[in-house]
Amino acid sequence: MRKLQSVLIVLLMVFNLPGQRTMAQANPKGKPVYLGDPTILNDKGVYYLYGTGQTADKGFTVFTSRDLKTWMKQGTGTDSGFVLEKGSKTFGSKGFWAPQVVAFKNRFCMLYTADENIAIAWSNSPKGPFIQNKVAPLSPDSKQIDPFFFIDNNGKKYLYHVRLGGGNKIYVAELKDDFSGIVDKTLTHCITAEAGWENTKGATQAPITEGPTVIKHKGVYYLFYSANDFRNIDYAVGYATSKSPLGPWKKYEKNPIISRSMIGHNGTGHGDLFLDKKGNLQYVFHVHNSDSTVSPRQVFITGLKFILNKKTGLDNVSAENKTLITPVLVNE
């Protein structure tokens, strides 16, 4: 299968088929970085990588890099090596998934999933330890995963997330200024899986959209998301646009923008946006371990570009970088 995929990529390079793009992988020597649902924080010239690890019932670890290619696993604020650890100062007993870490007012905020709920912890360092003053989830009465924190130009805070039940559906709500919960009256549905590429035959028949991440560009809100079950080889990334952070959202007609046909690996998705040191927009995501195995999932990074659509006057997003970065681990 891998040979067939390699042949496909070569053919795309030769014939430049419309709707497809080619990537030359940047592969420094080392062991692949294995994480699901990855997110990267760029802080003071250092990149910090977090995600769903193989020790997802214990907490989160962190990796650092200065070039996005070579990474080191870091010691953290806890003796155990976890940047956030299950225990008396954090919510959750299992299923520590899909963290996002952001800098906020000289501190660092980690939003994460545990026990199929969302919690928020704080630290003075991106290396942790992240803890809670009050050990509790944001909304104990409903199952929610995949948090993403977004601050608009007017200072309003929003929590994009996934709600479970009849599949995975993306919602948004204003977040209270003290981060204690959402403003209930603002809770709004964003996206459900409805398009053909979002519901291919795979590990489950339930409609799934997840892994939301949002950026504002030229006054337009871009919501990136993944569709299909993560175990499905067709797991892929698309986006939708809106004039408001609460929607309504219009899906890009040429979705997906990142898929296995473009990357050459199965299960491409559930990532996060970040700006690199040069100000370029990057998207970090995971792929399946192999053609036959899902886990442990491997981390990849690709650049994204905004390209003006003269017909609509709206910038389209394309994974146009010629280089697909394959991060490697240079220590254990």
JOCORDA-V835692 format. One record per pair of residues at least 12 apart in sequence whose ideal C-beta (glycine too) atoms are under 6 Angstrom apart, sorted by sequence separation. I is the first residue (numbers start at 1). J is the second residue. D is the distance in Angstrom with one decimal. If there is no record, write none. Layout:
BEGIN
i=I j=J d=D
i=I j=J d=D
END
This chain:
BEGIN
i=50 j=62 d=5.7
i=62 j=74 d=5.2
i=148 j=160 d=4.2
i=160 j=172 d=4.9
i=174 j=186 d=4.2
i=271 j=283 d=5.3
i=272 j=284 d=5.7
i=38 j=51 d=3.9
i=99 j=112 d=4.2
i=109 j=122 d=5.9
i=173 j=186 d=4.9
i=212 j=225 d=5.3
i=239 j=252 d=5.4
i=271 j=284 d=4.9
i=286 j=299 d=5.9
i=287 j=300 d=5.7
i=304 j=317 d=5.6
i=305 j=318 d=5.6
i=37 j=51 d=5.2
i=48 j=62 d=5.6
i=49 j=63 d=4.2
i=62 j=76 d=6.0
i=147 j=161 d=4.9
i=158 j=172 d=5.6
i=159 j=173 d=5.6
i=173 j=187 d=4.3
i=193 j=207 d=3.7
i=271 j=285 d=3.1
i=36 j=51 d=5.8
i=37 j=52 d=4.5
i=98 j=113 d=5.0
i=107 j=122 d=5.7
i=108 j=123 d=4.9
i=146 j=161 d=5.8
i=192 j=207 d=5.9
i=193 j=208 d=5.6
i=211 j=226 d=4.2
i=224 j=239 d=4.6
i=285 j=300 d=5.9
i=304 j=319 d=5.8
i=305 j=320 d=4.4
i=35 j=51 d=3.2
i=36 j=52 d=3.9
i=48 j=64 d=5.8
i=97 j=113 d=4.2
i=146 j=162 d=4.3
i=158 j=174 d=5.9
i=159 j=175 d=4.6
i=172 j=188 d=5.5
i=193 j=209 d=4.8
i=209 j=225 d=5.1
i=210 j=226 d=5.6
i=269 j=285 d=5.7
i=144 j=161 d=5.1
i=145 j=162 d=4.9
i=222 j=239 d=5.5
i=223 j=240 d=4.9
i=238 j=255 d=3.2
i=284 j=301 d=4.9
i=302 j=319 d=5.0
i=35 j=53 d=5.9
i=46 j=64 d=5.6
i=47 j=65 d=4.7
i=96 j=114 d=5.1
i=108 j=126 d=5.2
i=119 j=137 d=5.0
i=157 j=175 d=4.1
i=171 j=189 d=5.6
i=172 j=190 d=5.5
i=191 j=209 d=4.9
i=209 j=227 d=5.1
i=238 j=256 d=4.6
i=303 j=321 d=3.2
i=95 j=114 d=5.8
i=144 j=163 d=5.5
i=222 j=241 d=5.7
i=237 j=256 d=5.6
i=268 j=287 d=5.4
i=282 j=301 d=5.6
i=283 j=302 d=5.6
i=302 j=321 d=5.8
i=95 j=115 d=5.9
i=110 j=130 d=4.5
i=117 j=137 d=4.0
i=118 j=138 d=4.9
i=170 j=190 d=4.4
i=236 j=256 d=3.7
i=237 j=257 d=6.0
i=267 j=287 d=5.4
i=61 j=82 d=5.9
i=62 j=83 d=4.5
i=143 j=164 d=4.2
i=170 j=191 d=4.5
i=208 j=229 d=5.5
i=220 j=241 d=5.4
i=221 j=242 d=4.8
i=237 j=258 d=3.9
i=267 j=288 d=3.7
i=282 j=303 d=5.6
i=283 j=304 d=5.4
i=61 j=83 d=6.0
i=92 j=114 d=2.5
i=93 j=115 d=5.9
i=265 j=287 d=3.9
i=266 j=288 d=4.2
i=302 j=324 d=5.3
i=59 j=82 d=4.1
i=60 j=83 d=5.2
i=91 j=114 d=5.9
i=92 j=115 d=5.3
i=159 j=182 d=5.8
i=169 j=192 d=5.0
i=236 j=259 d=4.0
i=280 j=303 d=5.8
i=281 j=304 d=4.7
i=60 j=84 d=4.7
i=221 j=245 d=5.5
i=301 j=325 d=4.1
i=59 j=84 d=4.8
i=204 j=229 d=4.5
i=59 j=85 d=4.1
i=118 j=144 d=4.9
i=202 j=228 d=5.6
i=203 j=229 d=4.3
i=223 j=249 d=5.9
i=59 j=86 d=5.3
i=116 j=143 d=4.5
i=117 j=144 d=5.9
i=202 j=229 d=5.2
i=58 j=86 d=5.5
i=91 j=119 d=4.1
i=200 j=228 d=6.0
i=203 j=231 d=3.7
i=299 j=327 d=5.1
i=118 j=147 d=4.7
i=198 j=227 d=3.6
i=203 j=232 d=5.4
i=202 j=232 d=2.8
i=90 j=121 d=5.8
i=113 j=145 d=4.5
i=235 j=267 d=4.6
i=236 j=268 d=5.7
i=237 j=269 d=5.2
i=233 j=266 d=4.0
i=236 j=269 d=5.9
i=191 j=225 d=6.0
i=193 j=227 d=5.1
i=200 j=234 d=4.2
i=235 j=269 d=4.5
i=60 j=96 d=6.0
i=111 j=147 d=3.9
i=57 j=94 d=4.5
i=59 j=96 d=5.4
i=84 j=121 d=5.8
i=33 j=71 d=5.5
i=111 j=149 d=5.5
i=60 j=99 d=5.4
i=167 j=206 d=4.0
i=170 j=209 d=5.2
i=56 j=96 d=5.1
i=167 j=207 d=4.0
i=168 j=208 d=4.4
i=28 j=69 d=4.9
i=167 j=208 d=5.6
i=28 j=70 d=5.6
i=89 j=131 d=4.0
i=90 j=132 d=5.8
i=168 j=210 d=4.8
i=170 j=212 d=5.0
i=138 j=181 d=5.3
i=226 j=269 d=3.5
i=91 j=135 d=5.3
i=226 j=270 d=4.7
i=52 j=97 d=4.7
i=83 j=128 d=3.7
i=91 j=136 d=5.9
i=84 j=130 d=4.2
i=91 j=137 d=5.4
i=102 j=149 d=5.5
i=98 j=146 d=4.8
i=100 j=148 d=5.8
i=162 j=210 d=4.8
i=50 j=99 d=4.7
i=77 j=127 d=5.8
i=50 j=101 d=5.7
i=76 j=127 d=4.9
i=77 j=128 d=3.8
i=78 j=129 d=4.9
i=76 j=128 d=4.5
i=77 j=129 d=3.5
i=160 j=212 d=4.1
i=74 j=127 d=5.8
i=160 j=214 d=5.8
i=170 j=225 d=6.0
i=190 j=247 d=5.5
i=188 j=246 d=4.8
i=191 j=249 d=5.9
i=215 j=273 d=5.5
i=120 j=179 d=5.4
i=190 j=249 d=5.5
i=197 j=256 d=5.6
i=211 j=270 d=3.7
i=213 j=272 d=5.0
i=41 j=101 d=4.8
i=213 j=273 d=5.1
i=37 j=98 d=4.0
i=39 j=100 d=5.0
i=258 j=319 d=5.5
i=257 j=319 d=5.6
i=231 j=294 d=5.1
i=146 j=210 d=5.2
i=148 j=212 d=5.0
i=150 j=214 d=4.7
i=62 j=127 d=6.0
i=146 j=211 d=5.6
i=148 j=213 d=5.3
i=48 j=126 d=4.6
i=239 j=317 d=5.8
i=43 j=126 d=5.6
i=41 j=126 d=5.7
i=158 j=245 d=5.3
i=152 j=245 d=5.8
i=42 j=274 d=5.6
i=37 j=270 d=4.8
i=39 j=272 d=4.0
i=68 j=301 d=5.9
i=40 j=274 d=4.7
i=21 j=262 d=5.9
i=54 j=296 d=5.5
i=40 j=284 d=5.0
i=38 j=284 d=4.8
i=38 j=286 d=5.9
i=36 j=286 d=5.0
i=9 j=264 d=5.3
i=69 j=325 d=5.9
i=71 j=327 d=5.2
i=68 j=325 d=5.5
i=71 j=329 d=5.4
i=5 j=264 d=4.5
i=72 j=331 d=4.9
i=70 j=330 d=5.0
i=36 j=297 d=4.3
i=38 j=299 d=5.0
i=34 j=296 d=3.8
i=34 j=298 d=5.9
i=35 j=299 d=5.3
i=32 j=298 d=4.8
i=33 j=299 d=4.4
i=1 j=291 d=4.2
i=33 j=327 d=4.5
i=33 j=329 d=5.2
i=26 j=323 d=5.0
i=24 j=322 d=5.8
i=30 j=328 d=3.1
i=31 j=329 d=4.6
i=24 j=323 d=5.7
i=25 j=324 d=4.9
i=26 j=325 d=5.0
i=27 j=326 d=5.1
i=30 j=329 d=5.7
i=28 j=328 d=5.4
i=30 j=330 d=4.9
i=23 j=324 d=3.9
i=25 j=326 d=5.4
END
